[in-house]
Amino acid sequence: MSEEKTISKDEVQLVVFSIGAEEYGLEVSQVQEIIRLLPITRVPRAAAFIEGVINLRGNVIPVVNLHYRLGLDQRKDTDRTRIIVAEVQGMAVGLIVDQVLEVFYLSRSALEPPASAGSVNDVAFIKGIGKLHDRLILLLDLESLLYLNKAEAVS
Amino acid sequence: MDVSQYMDLFLAEAKEHLDSLNENLLALEKEPGDIKVLNEIFRSAHTLKGMAATMGFEGITELTHEMESALMLFKEGKVAVTPEVVDVLFRCLDTLDMMIENITEQGEQSYNYQPLIEDLRKLDKMRGGQPPAYPQEGVQQGEARQEQPMEFNEFDISVMHAAAKSRYSSYYIKIGLAPGTVMKSVRAFMVFRALEEYGQIIKCQPPAQDLEEEKFDDSFEVVFLTQEPAEKILQSLEKIAEVSVLSLQSIDADRLGEDDSNRAETAQPEKTAMPEKSAGQAAVEHDSAGGAAFRTVRVDIGRLDNLMNLVGELVINKTRLEQIGLTHRITDLLEAIEQMGRLTTDLQNLVMKVRMVPIKQVFNRFPRMVRDLARELNKEVQFIMEGQDTELDRTVIDEIGDPLVHLIRNALDHGIEQPDERIKAGKEKTALLRLAARHDGNNVIIMVEDDGRGIDIEKIRRKAVEKGLLTGKEGEYADEGEILKLIFQPGFSTAEVVTDLSGRGVGMDVVKSKIESLNGNISIETKKNVGTKVIISLPLTLAIIQALLVGIGGEQYAIPLSSIDETTFILPEQIKTVKNQEVMLLRGTVLPLLRLDRLLDIPTGNKSNGELFVVVVRKGERRVGLVVDLLVGQQEIVIKSLGQLLTGIRGIAGATILGNGQVSLILDVNSLV
């Protein structure tokens, strides 16, 4: 689906959000919905970056603490804090972000592979870096962020 | 035509037809003269053939066609129904099953079924005649031609006699309606009106009342007196939409009276031998069954899960409204919510019920399995199934099949003796194997019972001591129940000695763990030389369980009631320590304690020194007390999966959504303790 888009338009549509001082992006096709912060139930013995689970209209879905995962400062919940419900390999996962900024199209040519910039810590979870004027938008790689690649390799 | 969209439907229906073929073939083997069963087999095979042909699966079409030809030999009485012949047909069914199983997006896989076709054709040669030259659609045509004989009483006959004298002729007319016709009563009425223009209807079948209430299938019959020629009547009837005249015969009233058979001889031009007639009856019965089938809908289980979720949401929202009503003291709102509460409860129950399927779906495959195994082992077995309509949640049904196969195999293989051995033991030559299901409160009990040699307790006792599972002393004192439990021990079952001595051991641990994963229980009763009974108890549904909600720190957890023995409370100073393990005394016995807050890393702020609650849970034979801060209450909870990302966390079985919309985790006592 997204291939079709890129061939015809040569650009990607991104949901851009902020975590700490940085701006991150996710492809729109991966985003299911954006919701306000809901009460989160902690799951003992789960991976540390999993903040817990929420009730999304009757479905229990895990929520990831991106601050923790990306090695940033501790999160402070505000009015603007949102959960982005993304779909990764057929399952829904919530991502806690500080603020959802906008949705825009980015030309593929403005996307660069992650090796050229960014802190070392982040590189593993970054698919690419988009440049828009003087802004840098880090494109999240959800599969590696959620260990899914690794899990696949194991199984 | 693109038929790929019908693939799912085809696969599901083909499976059903195969099931019915298996079942009826078994019945036929038992009762070779039962033409009704044979017709049922015919019908299934024929439908399957038609479906496969439509979908373009040539292999399946060809094989079913050959099967039909072979079945024709039974029907014509040219080949006897012997176990050997039935074996060939069963092999065909197995092959068909595989062929259907292996159908993929790309279509049919090539399959070598030629040897089977050879075998089928050999059956044909057994009678040494010509291959049966029957029309392809033979079965259906046969049905269409069949006429329901109409009974005439004396009054009818005298009316017809009188009519004949006044030059009225009597006709027997069978009217057919196009399949799926709506407002059948209107059609019947139009037929009546058309006929009454030309004469008089003296009898109809089914009675006019039933016609009005649409209590008939696709056809009805009338006896009609008229002076008009038959063609004219035919013409006027054919004008009515969706109505066709299946048969129009003149009745010779004189002959009716003479041979006193009360039958319209002429109305039955092909009055045939008995079998054919009952074929007609079977067809009629099937039609009504077909009518019922139309009223069912196939639904993907995923949709039902969604529906269940939505109902759950509705309940949660209702609770929220209730809260608002209470906060603002709006009486009207609260009344409305109460009403809504009743509706949602009903809705919830209904959705639960929709998920239930009769256990028949699992049982169906067993008669065939028992037959084949018994033949293989040269044992004589009478297999009885009871309570096949007992309903269970779909998820349980899907899981229970394998354990049952295991138990039945065990019973046949190890429990039931050879016929000569049975006679020596003074038993009936034919062994009895019973599979029964029934409801028992919120559980379903499934029983596998045989009257075989039973389990030799003493031998197990000896083996257990030999293998070091019990010490010599334990072995001496262990009672029967304790010994029987050893059968479920993994180490015990794999030993080949067990199969030698009494069987029931191979994989019983697997059966037990499967049943326990379904929140069920399994137990064995046995008596030497009298038989063995395995009793499985399962919850009606996996989706909803009774649980105890407990509070620890600021968190709430649900503990399945099925693993809770009791609850009690203690004061902190009553907790003792034995070898670094906290314990308490519960009615004189030492109960190890586990602090859930430590076990689950639950942050607990200021520890009050008040009393603590202890939930006593059971894991196998072991009892452990879980220390919690608060007992919130018992509640029915809907189990939800935590999803791929959070599977395999020890101690957590899943999640549930509470009335306030919060997610609460369900503890898995087995892996927690």
Interface residues (C-beta under 8 A of the other chain):
Chain A: P39 T41 R42 V43 P44 R45 A46 I50 G52 V53 I54 N55 R57 G58 N59 V60 I61 P62 M91 A92 V93 L146
Chain B: N309 L310 G312 E313 I316 E555 L600 D601 I602 K640 S641 L642 G643 Q644 L645 L646 I649 R650 G651 I652 A655 I657 G661 Q662 V663 S664 L665
